[in-house]
Amino acid sequence: MRFLLGLSRTFYGALHKQIVAGGTIAPRGATTAIPPARSAFPAAPPLRWASVAAASACAGPTAPGLDKEYVLTLVGKDRIGAVHDFTVEVNKHGGNFEESRMVRLGGEFAIMSLLTVADARIQELEQSVQKAFPDYTVACRLTRDTGEHSVEAYRMLQLSVEGPDQKGIVRAVTESLLPFQAHVESMETETVPAPFAGWPLFRMNALVAVPKQVSMEDVDQALYRNVEDRFDLMLDLTPVRGKQARRAFKRPTDAAAAATHS
């Protein structure tokens, strides 16, 4: 038994010396028993925090907005694909549609659009549209909303007129509104057949902004004398309130308001 115990001690002693010699276990007195493992990947650089100000400085200054508002109009013979061709040209030159009015009047087609376009590209856009529409009259002008007719200073009125078509109706309406410093925000007129009556029927719908100090009753009386009674028409004037009024003030004036009736 002692022989086996001694043999075991001898064997394990030799094994210990071999392990120490191979560097797997450090000898007594060494500070590190096992050497640090070496990674197969390179060490990551130390993490450094940058301030928001420094990050902004690296990104560079933000370019100021160069887009401006332009009203672009074109009028010409109606043809299939006119609206699509127009939108392609606007998109091609970085333009964005804000508001638009498009209408066919007789055999002519009219487009009036409020666009935001970079100032440096508006000339090439206008030339490109003219090239795409050689038979159209194209016009472009810089514009801006001054906020002159605000919901705080003005009230919005809805005006509708209907009756037998006659010359001078639109002029009589505008003459009635002029003394009150009224502003026509939009106006649409049409003439439709009325076989049951034997004459064409005239219709008008308009949004009119009048100063708040102006009495709506005074406006209504002026329209009654100069339009309803004179031309034997049905006329209705009603206030526009709430969100509908605020939306109405954002609508551009419709320049295509049937000049044939003026």
FIKE-785753 format. One record per residue (C-alpha): chain; x, y, z. Coordinates in steps of 0.1 Angstrom, whole numbers, m for minus. Layout:
vexmi, X, Y, Z
A, X, Y, Z
...
This chain:
vexmi, X, Y, Z
A, 0, 0, 0
A, 28, 24, 9
A, 45, 14, m24
A, 14, 24, m44
A, 10, 57, m25
A, 47, 66, m31
A, 43, 57, m68
A, 13, 80, m70
A, 31, 109, m54
A, 61, 104, m77
A, 38, 104, m108
A, 18, 135, m98
A, 50, 153, m88
A, 65, 147, m123
A, 33, 158, m139
A, 32, 190, m119
A, 68, 199, m129
A, 60, 192, m166
A, 29, 215, m165
A, 49, 243, m147
A, 77, 239, m173
A, 51, 242, m201
A, 38, 275, m187
A, 3, 263, m180
A, 6, 268, m143
A, 29, 294, m128
A, 55, 284, m103
A, 51, 294, m66
A, 56, 331, m61
A, 44, 341, m96
A, 17, 368, m98
A, m2, 352, m127
A, m13, 317, m127
A, m26, 316, m163
A, m15, 340, m191
A, m43, 362, m205
A, m60, 348, m235
A, m54, 365, m268
A, m85, 374, m289
A, m86, 366, m326
A, m102, 401, m333
A, m83, 434, m330
A, m91, 454, m299
A, m118, 480, m302
A, m107, 517, m299
A, m117, 534, m267
A, m152, 549, m267
A, m152, 587, m268
A, m183, 608, m263
A, m189, 639, m285
A, m211, 668, m275
A, m242, 677, m295
A, m226, 710, m305
A, m196, 691, m318
A, m218, 668, m338
A, m237, 697, m353
A, m205, 714, m362
A, m193, 682, m380
A, m226, 681, m400
A, m220, 716, m413
A, m244, 746, m414
A, m280, 739, m426
A, m287, 756, m460
A, m314, 782, m457
A, m347, 775, m474
A, m345, 788, m510
A, m380, 777, m521
A, m404, 805, m530
A, m441, 806, m540
A, m450, 812, m576
A, m483, 812, m594
A, m480, 794, m627
A, m508, 797, m652
A, m513, 782, m687
A, m543, 783, m710
A, m547, 766, m743
A, m567, 742, m764
A, m580, 712, m743
A, m562, 679, m750
A, m559, 646, m733
A, m530, 643, m709
A, m525, 680, m704
A, m526, 677, m666
A, m503, 648, m665
A, m477, 665, m688
A, m479, 696, m666
A, m473, 677, m634
A, m444, 658, m649
A, m426, 691, m658
A, m432, 705, m623
A, m419, 674, m606
A, m389, 672, m630
A, m377, 706, m617
A, m383, 701, m580
A, m416, 720, m578
A, m443, 712, m552
A, m480, 718, m557
A, m496, 738, m529
A, m530, 747, m545
A, m544, 744, m580
A, m574, 752, m600
A, m580, 734, m633
A, m610, 739, m655
A, m622, 735, m691
A, m639, 766, m704
A, m655, 760, m738
A, m628, 743, m758
A, m600, 758, m738
A, m583, 743, m707
A, m569, 765, m680
A, m545, 756, m652
A, m536, 779, m623
A, m513, 765, m597
A, m495, 778, m566
A, m461, 761, m565
A, m431, 762, m542
A, m400, 761, m563
A, m363, 768, m557
A, m356, 803, m569
A, m327, 791, m590
A, m349, 766, m609
A, m381, 786, m616
A, m368, 800, m650
A, m359, 766, m663
A, m393, 753, m651
A, m412, 780, m669
A, m392, 774, m701
A, m397, 736, m698
A, m435, 741, m694
A, m436, 764, m724
A, m417, 738, m745
A, m441, 711, m734
A, m471, 733, m742
A, m460, 753, m773
A, m496, 763, m782
A, m505, 774, m747
A, m501, 808, m731
A, m478, 804, m701
A, m473, 830, m674
A, m454, 828, m640
A, m450, 853, m612
A, m436, 854, m577
A, m462, 857, m550
A, m466, 856, m512
A, m495, 855, m488
A, m495, 888, m469
A, m523, 877, m446
A, m542, 909, m455
A, m576, 892, m455
A, m574, 873, m421
A, m602, 856, m403
A, m597, 881, m374
A, m604, 912, m395
A, m629, 898, m420
A, m660, 877, m421
A, m667, 852, m449
A, m700, 852, m467
A, m714, 826, m491
A, m732, 841, m521
A, m754, 821, m545
A, m773, 835, m574
A, m796, 816, m598
A, m820, 827, m626
A, m824, 835, m663
A, m791, 842, m680
A, m785, 879, m688
A, m756, 902, m696
A, m742, 922, m668
A, m750, 900, m638
A, m715, 895, m626
A, m707, 932, m630
A, m738, 941, m610
A, m727, 918, m582
A, m691, 932, m581
A, m705, 968, m582
A, m727, 960, m552
A, m698, 946, m532
A, m672, 973, m540
A, m685, 1001, m516
A, m681, 977, m487
A, m644, 970, m494
A, m654, 933, m500
A, m629, 909, m515
A, m639, 880, m537
A, m621, 850, m525
A, m635, 826, m551
A, m662, 827, m577
A, m677, 801, m600
A, m703, 807, m627
A, m720, 785, m652
A, m748, 786, m677
A, m769, 754, m681
A, m799, 746, m704
A, m833, 749, m689
A, m858, 734, m714
A, m887, 737, m690
A, m882, 775, m688
A, m873, 782, m724
A, m841, 801, m716
A, m806, 792, m703
A, m801, 792, m665
A, m773, 812, m649
A, m758, 801, m616
A, m731, 817, m594
A, m714, 806, m563
A, m690, 829, m546
A, m671, 833, m513
A, m668, 870, m503
A, m647, 884, m475
A, m661, 917, m459
A, m647, 937, m430
A, m662, 927, m397
A, m675, 962, m391
A, m697, 960, m422
A, m732, 950, m416
A, m743, 918, m434
A, m778, 933, m437
A, m764, 963, m456
A, m746, 940, m480
A, m777, 919, m485
A, m799, 949, m492
A, m774, 963, m518
A, m774, 929, m536
A, m812, 928, m535
A, m816, 962, m551
A, m788, 959, m577
A, m790, 922, m586
A, m820, 902, m573
A, m847, 927, m580
A, m831, 942, m612
A, m825, 909, m630
A, m854, 889, m614
A, m830, 864, m598
A, m829, 842, m567
A, m801, 854, m544
A, m790, 840, m511
A, m763, 854, m488
A, m753, 834, m457
A, m724, 837, m432
A, m696, 811, m432
A, m685, 802, m397
A, m660, 781, m378
A, m635, 758, m395
A, m652, 763, m429
A, m645, 800, m427
A, m608, 795, m417
A, m603, 771, m446
A, m620, 795, m470
A, m595, 823, m462
A, m567, 800, m474
A, m581, 795, m508
A, m566, 816, m536
A, m588, 839, m557
A, m602, 820, m587
A, m591, 840, m617
A, m612, 819, m641
A, m645, 834, m629
A, m666, 834, m662
A, m656, 867, m678
A, m683, 862, m704
A, m709, 874, m679
A, m690, 906, m668
